[in-house]
């Protein structure tokens, strides 16, 4: 019964995280959390060191759902040396143009095993 309870809680002991650490994050038209408890956790944690790619409409008014300033605020929660920002003019749609796909591919390729990296 104890083992079943531990599995439901997400680990063998309370010190184990319920899932493996993130290797990277890709955030599209993101915004910072609005829940006070999440804001407090982020403040306590400091800059997030997980490598991140932030894709968002960078031209004023280009994304009517999530403003560029909100996406910038989310990006700033990640350590400067670990984050990559790609601004585009495609509003709330992920662009499929060569430069944008190349940026995404370049970011993701660093997390592939070296033998599996795509040719350029």
Secondary structure as GFF3:
##gff-version 3
##sequence-region A 1 120
A	DSSP	alpha_helix	2	9	.	.	.	ID=ss1
A	DSSP	beta_strand	24	28	.	.	.	ID=ss2
A	DSSP	alpha_helix	36	45	.	.	.	ID=ss3
A	DSSP	beta_strand	51	57	.	.	.	ID=ss4
A	DSSP	alpha_helix	68	75	.	.	.	ID=ss5
A	DSSP	three_ten_helix	80	82	.	.	.	ID=ss6
A	DSSP	beta_strand	83	88	.	.	.	ID=ss7
A	DSSP	alpha_helix	98	109	.	.	.	ID=ss8
A	DSSP	three_ten_helix	114	116	.	.	.	ID=ss9
###
